[in-house]
Amino acid sequence: DGAMYYLPDPDKNQGVNNLITDKKYSNFILSVEWKISVDGNSGIFYGVFEDEKYVVPYMTAPEIQIRDYTNIPDFNDNKQMSGAIFGIIGPDKDLMNKAGEWNHFLITIDHKNNLGKVELNGHEVVDFPVEGEAWQAMLNDSKFKEWEGFGVHQEGNIGLQDHGHAVWFRNIKIKEL
């Protein structure tokens, strides 16, 4: 289907096989189609700051969550639903197509206008400030409040996450603003 497909190998390190752009981005719109395996977990990072002291992208970069919870029928943590900025802000309701079906993200990160926005399957699911006092207040209300270097870089790489589950990405397009 013209997709990049990640199939984890249980005999190899999982969670560290992330794909990271060579180029750094600050203001952009990212369009990407994706699908995830049953009960799978993955995500898309922005603002990745690469340094030896940060072993994996999630140590510095906010993540737009990709998550299926088919076998967790009472799952209700909106900050972990697909389209959420993981652990920080989440959608009011789940708009993800079921596991194994294609979904579409349109992600806007615009530091010039202090705007972040995630659309999932044609519906805006979250909007948020990407810096300043309001962003810091959101971080302070999350597990990331003590994480040095997390969510502070206005320019960084974009990454696709290995979280140990099968995931597919295709039709990846980026427009710099």
Accessible surface in RSA format (square Angstrom, percent):
REM  Atomic radii and reference values for relative SASA: ProtOr
REM  Chains: A
REM  Algorithm: Lee & Richards
REM  Probe-radius: 1.40
REM  Slices: 20
REM RES _ NUM      All-atoms   Total-Side   Main-Chain    Non-polar    All polar
REM                ABS   REL    ABS   REL    ABS   REL    ABS   REL    ABS   REL
RES ASP A   1   142.04  99.5  72.84  72.5  69.19 163.6  24.71  58.2 117.32 117.0
RES GLY A   2    79.25  97.7   0.00   N/A  79.25  97.7  46.44 127.4  32.81  73.5
RES ALA A   3    34.27  31.5   4.71   7.3  29.56  67.2   6.13   8.6  28.13  74.5
RES MET A   4    85.14  44.1  78.14  51.7   7.01  16.7  55.86  47.5  29.29  38.8
RES TYR A   5   108.86  50.8  75.30  42.8  33.56  87.3  58.83  44.2  50.03  61.7
RES TYR A   6    55.23  25.8  52.33  29.8   2.90   7.6  51.85  39.0   3.38   4.2
RES LEU A   7   118.63  66.1  99.19  71.0  19.44  48.9  99.19  69.7  19.44  52.3
RES PRO A   8    24.33  17.7  15.03  13.7   9.30  33.8  15.08  12.5   9.24  57.5
RES ASP A   9    55.14  38.6  49.49  49.3   5.66  13.4  23.45  55.2  31.69  31.6
RES PRO A  10   115.74  84.4  88.53  80.7  27.21  98.9  89.23  73.7  26.51 164.8
RES ASP A  11   134.27  94.1  99.14  98.7  35.13  83.1  32.12  75.6 102.15 101.9
RES LYS A  12   144.76  70.6 130.53  80.1  14.23  33.9  84.30  75.9  60.46  64.4
RES ASN A  13   114.69  79.1 102.27  98.8  12.43  29.9  17.68  42.6  97.01  93.8
RES GLN A  14    73.45  41.1  45.98  33.6  27.48  65.4  17.32  36.9  56.13  42.6
RES GLY A  15    24.13  29.8   0.00   N/A  24.13  29.8  17.27  47.4   6.86  15.4
RES VAL A  16    75.07  49.4  53.13  48.1  21.93  52.9  53.19  46.2  21.88  59.3
RES ASN A  17    70.25  48.4  52.37  50.6  17.88  43.0  21.56  51.9  48.68  47.1
RES ASN A  18    26.69  18.4   6.29   6.1  20.40  49.1   2.60   6.3  24.08  23.3
RES LEU A  19   100.42  55.9  97.90  70.0   2.52   6.3  99.28  69.7   1.14   3.1
RES ILE A  20    47.18  26.8  19.27  14.4  27.92  67.3  21.01  15.1  26.17  71.0
RES THR A  21    49.63  35.3  38.34  38.9  11.29  26.9  46.27  62.1   3.36   5.1
RES ASP A  22   150.58 105.5 118.25 117.7  32.33  76.4  41.17  96.9 109.41 109.1
RES LYS A  23   107.17  52.3  98.30  60.3   8.87  21.1  72.87  65.6  34.31  36.5
RES LYS A  24    96.35  47.0  84.91  52.1  11.44  27.2  66.23  59.6  30.12  32.1
RES TYR A  25    24.49  11.4  20.36  11.6   4.12  10.7   2.04   1.5  22.44  27.7
RES SER A  26    29.64  25.0  24.29  32.4   5.35  12.3  17.39  37.0  12.25  17.2
RES ASN A  27    20.77  14.3  16.78  16.2   3.99   9.6   1.01   2.4  19.75  19.1
RES PHE A  28     3.62   1.8   3.62   2.2   0.00   0.0   3.62   2.2   0.00   0.0
RES ILE A  29    48.06  27.3  46.52  34.7   1.54   3.7  46.52  33.5   1.54   4.2
RES LEU A  30     6.70   3.7   6.70   4.8   0.00   0.0   6.70   4.7   0.00   0.0
RES SER A  31    25.17  21.3  25.01  33.4   0.16   0.4  12.71  27.1  12.46  17.5
RES VAL A  32     0.50   0.3   0.50   0.4   0.00   0.0   0.50   0.4   0.00   0.0
RES GLU A  33    39.55  22.7  39.55  29.9   0.00   0.0   7.18  13.9  32.36  26.4
RES TRP A  34     0.00   0.0   0.00   0.0   0.00   0.0   0.00   0.0   0.00   0.0
RES LYS A  35    33.50  16.3  33.50  20.6   0.00   0.0   1.51   1.4  31.98  34.1
RES ILE A  36     0.90   0.5   0.51   0.4   0.38   0.9   0.51   0.4   0.38   1.0
RES SER A  37    29.33  24.8  24.34  32.5   4.98  11.5  25.55  54.4   3.77   5.3
RES VAL A  38    85.41  56.2  68.78  62.3  16.62  40.1  68.78  59.8  16.62  45.1
RES ASP A  39    47.37  33.2  37.39  37.2   9.98  23.6  23.81  56.0  23.56  23.5
RES GLY A  40     0.00   0.0   0.00   N/A   0.00   0.0   0.00   0.0   0.00   0.0
RES ASN A  41    20.25  14.0  20.18  19.5   0.07   0.2   2.64   6.3  17.62  17.0
RES SER A  42     0.42   0.4   0.42   0.6   0.00   0.0   0.42   0.9   0.00   0.0
RES GLY A  43     0.00   0.0   0.00   N/A   0.00   0.0   0.00   0.0   0.00   0.0
RES ILE A  44     1.40   0.8   1.40   1.0   0.00   0.0   1.40   1.0   0.00   0.0
RES PHE A  45     0.65   0.3   0.65   0.4   0.00   0.0   0.65   0.4   0.00   0.0
RES TYR A  46    12.71   5.9  12.71   7.2   0.00   0.0  11.76   8.8   0.95   1.2
RES GLY A  47     7.74   9.5   0.00   N/A   7.74   9.5   4.57  12.5   3.17   7.1
RES VAL A  48     2.43   1.6   2.14   1.9   0.29   0.7   2.14   1.9   0.29   0.8
RES PHE A  49    74.83  37.4  72.04  44.6   2.79   7.3  72.59  44.0   2.24   6.4
RES GLU A  50   105.59  60.6  82.17  62.2  23.42  55.8  31.68  61.3  73.91  60.3
RES ASP A  51    61.80  43.3  44.85  44.6  16.95  40.1  11.33  26.7  50.47  50.3
RES GLU A  52   177.63 102.0 144.73 109.5  32.90  78.3  68.08 131.7 109.56  89.4
RES LYS A  53   117.14  57.1  93.31  57.3  23.83  56.7  69.61  62.7  47.53  50.6
RES TYR A  54    29.58  13.8  17.08   9.7  12.51  32.5  11.19   8.4  18.39  22.7
RES VAL A  55   118.93  78.3  89.18  80.7  29.74  71.7  94.98  82.5  23.95  65.0
RES VAL A  56    14.26   9.4  11.47  10.4   2.79   6.7  13.81  12.0   0.45   1.2
RES PRO A  57    16.17  11.8  12.21  11.1   3.95  14.4  15.67  12.9   0.49   3.1
RES TYR A  58    98.70  46.1  98.53  56.1   0.16   0.4  54.70  41.1  44.00  54.2
RES MET A  59    59.55  30.8  58.18  38.5   1.37   3.3  53.96  45.9   5.59   7.4
RES THR A  60     0.64   0.5   0.35   0.4   0.29   0.7   0.00   0.0   0.64   1.0
RES ALA A  61     1.17   1.1   0.00   0.0   1.17   2.7   0.00   0.0   1.17   3.1
RES PRO A  62     3.42   2.5   2.87   2.6   0.55   2.0   3.42   2.8   0.00   0.0
RES GLU A  63    15.12   8.7  13.21  10.0   1.91   4.5   3.79   7.3  11.33   9.3
RES ILE A  64     0.67   0.4   0.67   0.5   0.00   0.0   0.67   0.5   0.00   0.0
RES GLN A  65     1.45   0.8   1.45   1.1   0.00   0.0   0.00   0.0   1.45   1.1
RES ILE A  66     0.00   0.0   0.00   0.0   0.00   0.0   0.00   0.0   0.00   0.0
RES ARG A  67    35.93  15.1  35.79  18.2   0.14   0.3   0.18   0.2  35.75  21.7
RES ASP A  68     7.92   5.5   6.73   6.7   1.19   2.8   0.37   0.9   7.55   7.5
RES TYR A  69    33.00  15.4  28.64  16.3   4.36  11.4  28.69  21.6   4.31   5.3
RES THR A  70    78.22  55.6  50.51  51.2  27.71  66.0  53.84  72.3  24.38  36.9
RES ASN A  71   103.41  71.3  77.88  75.3  25.52  61.5  26.57  63.9  76.84  74.3
RES ILE A  72    69.33  39.5  67.68  50.4   1.65   4.0  68.89  49.6   0.43   1.2
RES PRO A  73   127.31  92.8  88.41  80.6  38.90 141.4  98.19  81.1  29.12 181.0
RES ASP A  74   117.07  82.0  97.40  96.9  19.67  46.5  48.65 114.5  68.42  68.2
RES PHE A  75    36.16  18.1  15.65   9.7  20.51  53.4  20.94  12.7  15.22  43.6
RES ASN A  76   127.44  87.9 107.03 103.4  20.41  49.1  27.95  67.3  99.48  96.2
RES ASP A  77    57.50  40.3  50.87  50.6   6.63  15.7  26.29  61.9  31.20  31.1
RES ASN A  78    53.72  37.0  53.49  51.7   0.23   0.5  10.24  24.7  43.47  42.0
RES LYS A  79    67.43  32.9  67.43  41.4   0.00   0.0  40.89  36.8  26.54  28.3
RES GLN A  80    50.20  28.1  50.20  36.7   0.00   0.0   1.39   3.0  48.81  37.0
RES MET A  81    20.67  10.7  20.67  13.7   0.00   0.0  20.67  17.6   0.00   0.0
RES SER A  82     0.49   0.4   0.27   0.4   0.21   0.5   0.27   0.6   0.21   0.3
RES GLY A  83     0.00   0.0   0.00   N/A   0.00   0.0   0.00   0.0   0.00   0.0
RES ALA A  84     0.00   0.0   0.00   0.0   0.00   0.0   0.00   0.0   0.00   0.0
RES ILE A  85     0.10   0.1   0.10   0.1   0.00   0.0   0.10   0.1   0.00   0.0
RES PHE A  86    43.81  21.9  42.38  26.3   1.43   3.7  42.38  25.7   1.43   4.1
RES GLY A  87    17.97  22.2   0.00   N/A  17.97  22.2  12.73  34.9   5.24  11.7
RES ILE A  88     9.11   5.2   0.15   0.1   8.96  21.6   0.60   0.4   8.51  23.1
RES ILE A  89    47.71  27.1  46.64  34.7   1.06   2.6  47.71  34.4   0.00   0.0
RES GLY A  90    10.15  12.5   0.00   N/A  10.15  12.5   0.00   0.0  10.15  22.7
RES PRO A  91     1.34   1.0   1.21   1.1   0.13   0.5   1.34   1.1   0.00   0.0
RES ASP A  92   146.19 102.4 111.33 110.8  34.86  82.4  34.67  81.6 111.53 111.2
RES LYS A  93   134.73  65.7 130.44  80.0   4.29  10.2  77.29  69.6  57.43  61.2
RES ASP A  94    64.14  44.9  40.25  40.1  23.89  56.5  15.87  37.3  48.27  48.1
RES LEU A  95    48.22  26.9  35.73  25.6  12.49  31.4  40.79  28.6   7.43  20.0
RES MET A  96    28.39  14.7   8.61   5.7  19.78  47.1   7.41   6.3  20.98  27.8
RES ASN A  97    56.96  39.3  51.85  50.1   5.11  12.3   6.30  15.2  50.66  49.0
RES LYS A  98   145.93  71.2 135.46  83.1  10.46  24.9  84.28  75.9  61.65  65.7
RES ALA A  99    18.44  17.0   2.61   4.0  15.83  36.0   3.40   4.8  15.04  39.8
RES GLY A 100    41.17  50.8   0.00   N/A  41.17  50.8  24.44  67.1  16.73  37.5
RES GLU A 101    73.45  42.2  69.11  52.3   4.34  10.3  32.47  62.8  40.98  33.5
RES TRP A 102    52.30  21.0  41.11  19.9  11.19  26.3  37.55  20.0  14.75  23.9
RES ASN A 103     4.11   2.8   0.62   0.6   3.49   8.4   3.25   7.8   0.86   0.8
RES HIS A 104    57.98  31.7  57.96  40.3   0.02   0.1  43.73  45.1  14.25  16.6
RES PHE A 105     0.00   0.0   0.00   0.0   0.00   0.0   0.00   0.0   0.00   0.0
RES LEU A 106    53.46  29.8  52.59  37.6   0.87   2.2  52.59  36.9   0.87   2.3
RES ILE A 107     1.20   0.7   1.20   0.9   0.00   0.0   1.20   0.9   0.00   0.0
RES THR A 108    13.48   9.6  13.48  13.7   0.00   0.0   8.15  11.0   5.32   8.0
RES ILE A 109     1.35   0.8   1.35   1.0   0.00   0.0   1.35   1.0   0.00   0.0
RES ASP A 110    13.06   9.1  13.06  13.0   0.00   0.0   0.00   0.0  13.06  13.0
RES HIS A 111    23.06  12.6  12.98   9.0  10.08  25.8  10.64  11.0  12.42  14.5
RES LYS A 112   146.70  71.6 107.09  65.7  39.60  94.3  83.32  75.0  63.38  67.5
RES ASN A 113   107.23  73.9  82.14  79.4  25.09  60.4  22.81  54.9  84.42  81.6
RES ASN A 114    61.60  42.5  51.48  49.7  10.12  24.4  21.56  51.9  40.04  38.7
RES LEU A 115    64.21  35.8  64.21  45.9   0.00   0.0  64.21  45.1   0.00   0.0
RES GLY A 116     0.00   0.0   0.00   N/A   0.00   0.0   0.00   0.0   0.00   0.0
RES LYS A 117    54.24  26.5  54.20  33.3   0.04   0.1   8.39   7.6  45.85  48.8
RES VAL A 118     0.00   0.0   0.00   0.0   0.00   0.0   0.00   0.0   0.00   0.0
RES GLU A 119    39.92  22.9  39.92  30.2   0.00   0.0   4.35   8.4  35.58  29.0
RES LEU A 120     0.27   0.1   0.27   0.2   0.00   0.0   0.27   0.2   0.00   0.0
RES ASN A 121    41.28  28.5  21.04  20.3  20.24  48.7  23.46  56.5  17.82  17.2
RES GLY A 122    63.40  78.2   0.00   N/A  63.40  78.2  32.48  89.1  30.92  69.2
RES HIS A 123   102.76  56.2  99.33  69.0   3.43   8.8  55.14  56.8  47.62  55.4
RES GLU A 124    94.20  54.1  62.36  47.2  31.84  75.8  24.95  48.3  69.24  56.5
RES VAL A 125    18.45  12.1   1.62   1.5  16.83  40.6   6.88   6.0  11.58  31.4
RES VAL A 126     7.38   4.9   0.99   0.9   6.38  15.4   7.38   6.4   0.00   0.0
RES ASP A 127    78.46  55.0  68.69  68.4   9.78  23.1   5.58  13.1  72.88  72.7
RES PHE A 128     5.75   2.9   0.05   0.0   5.69  14.8   5.34   3.2   0.40   1.2
RES PRO A 129    29.06  21.2  26.96  24.6   2.10   7.6  28.11  23.2   0.95   5.9
RES VAL A 130     6.29   4.1   0.13   0.1   6.16  14.9   0.15   0.1   6.15  16.7
RES GLU A 131    50.28  28.9  48.90  37.0   1.38   3.3  17.74  34.3  32.54  26.6
RES GLY A 132    48.22  59.5   0.00   N/A  48.22  59.5  37.59 103.2  10.62  23.8
RES GLU A 133   161.10  92.5 146.82 111.1  14.29  34.0  63.67 123.1  97.44  79.6
RES ALA A 134    57.98  53.3  46.25  71.4  11.72  26.7  53.58  75.5   4.40  11.7
RES TRP A 135     8.86   3.6   8.86   4.3   0.00   0.0   8.86   4.7   0.00   0.0
RES GLN A 136    78.59  43.9  78.59  57.4   0.00   0.0  37.35  79.5  41.23  31.3
RES ALA A 137    58.73  54.0  48.68  75.1  10.04  22.9  52.58  74.0   6.14  16.3
RES MET A 138    39.20  20.3  32.54  21.5   6.66  15.9  29.34  24.9   9.86  13.1
RES LEU A 139     5.78   3.2   5.78   4.1   0.00   0.0   5.78   4.1   0.00   0.0
RES ASN A 140    78.20  53.9  66.86  64.6  11.34  27.3  21.49  51.7  56.71  54.8
RES ASP A 141   108.06  75.7  89.69  89.3  18.37  43.4  26.29  61.9  81.77  81.5
RES SER A 142    13.52  11.4   0.35   0.5  13.16  30.3   9.69  20.6   3.83   5.4
RES LYS A 143   123.63  60.3  96.91  59.5  26.73  63.6  69.12  62.2  54.52  58.1
RES PHE A 144    10.09   5.0   6.90   4.3   3.19   8.3   6.90   4.2   3.19   9.1
RES LYS A 145   119.68  58.4  93.89  57.6  25.79  61.4  41.61  37.5  78.07  83.2
RES GLU A 146   145.74  83.7 116.41  88.1  29.33  69.8  52.37 101.3  93.38  76.2
RES TRP A 147    80.53  32.3  64.68  31.3  15.86  37.2  53.76  28.7  26.78  43.4
RES GLU A 148   121.61  69.8 102.98  77.9  18.64  44.4  58.54 113.2  63.07  51.5
RES GLY A 149    15.56  19.2   0.00   N/A  15.56  19.2   7.40  20.3   8.16  18.3
RES PHE A 150     5.66   2.8   3.20   2.0   2.46   6.4   3.20   1.9   2.46   7.0
RES GLY A 151    12.37  15.3   0.00   N/A  12.37  15.3   5.41  14.8   6.96  15.6
RES VAL A 152    89.98  59.2  61.19  55.4  28.79  69.4  68.57  59.6  21.41  58.1
RES HIS A 153    52.18  28.5  39.78  27.6  12.40  31.7  25.43  26.2  26.75  31.1
RES GLN A 154    92.77  51.9  86.23  63.0   6.54  15.6  22.89  48.7  69.88  53.0
RES GLU A 155    98.81  56.7  87.79  66.4  11.02  26.2  20.30  39.3  78.51  64.1
RES GLY A 156     1.12   1.4   0.00   N/A   1.12   1.4   0.76   2.1   0.36   0.8
RES ASN A 157     2.43   1.7   2.43   2.3   0.00   0.0   0.00   0.0   2.43   2.3
RES ILE A 158     8.79   5.0   8.05   6.0   0.74   1.8   8.05   5.8   0.74   2.0
RES GLY A 159     0.20   0.2   0.00   N/A   0.20   0.2   0.20   0.6   0.00   0.0
RES LEU A 160    22.21  12.4  20.04  14.3   2.18   5.5  20.08  14.1   2.13   5.7
RES GLN A 161    11.51   6.4   7.70   5.6   3.80   9.1   1.92   4.1   9.59   7.3
RES ASP A 162     4.25   3.0   1.20   1.2   3.05   7.2   1.67   3.9   2.57   2.6
RES HIS A 163    80.85  44.2  69.06  48.0  11.78  30.1  45.54  46.9  35.31  41.1
RES GLY A 164    17.95  22.1   0.00   N/A  17.95  22.1   5.04  13.8  12.90  28.9
RES HIS A 165    59.51  32.5  56.11  39.0   3.40   8.7  35.17  36.3  24.33  28.3
RES ALA A 166    13.40  12.3  10.80  16.7   2.60   5.9  10.80  15.2   2.60   6.9
RES VAL A 167     2.46   1.6   2.21   2.0   0.25   0.6   2.21   1.9   0.25   0.7
RES TRP A 168    54.84  22.0  54.84  26.5   0.00   0.0  40.41  21.5  14.43  23.4
RES PHE A 169     8.63   4.3   8.23   5.1   0.40   1.0   8.23   5.0   0.40   1.1
RES ARG A 170    52.99  22.2  49.13  25.0   3.86   9.2   8.46  11.6  44.53  27.0
RES ASN A 171    77.05  53.1  61.70  59.6  15.35  37.0  14.01  33.7  63.03  60.9
RES ILE A 172    76.95  43.8  48.10  35.8  28.85  69.5  48.10  34.6  28.85  78.3
RES LYS A 173   136.79  66.7 130.41  80.0   6.38  15.2  82.62  74.4  54.17  57.7
RES ILE A 174    64.25  36.6  35.06  26.1  29.20  70.4  36.52  26.3  27.73  75.2
RES LYS A 175   134.87  65.8 130.50  80.1   4.37  10.4  80.84  72.8  54.03  57.6
RES GLU A 176    91.91  52.8  70.35  53.2  21.56  51.3  24.78  47.9  67.13  54.8
RES LEU A 177    73.22  40.8  35.47  25.4  37.75  94.9  57.96  40.7  15.26  41.1
END  Absolute sums over single chains surface
CHAIN  1 A     9058.6       7113.9       1944.7       4602.0       4456.6
END  Absolute sums over all chains
TOTAL          9058.6       7113.9       1944.7       4602.0       4456.6
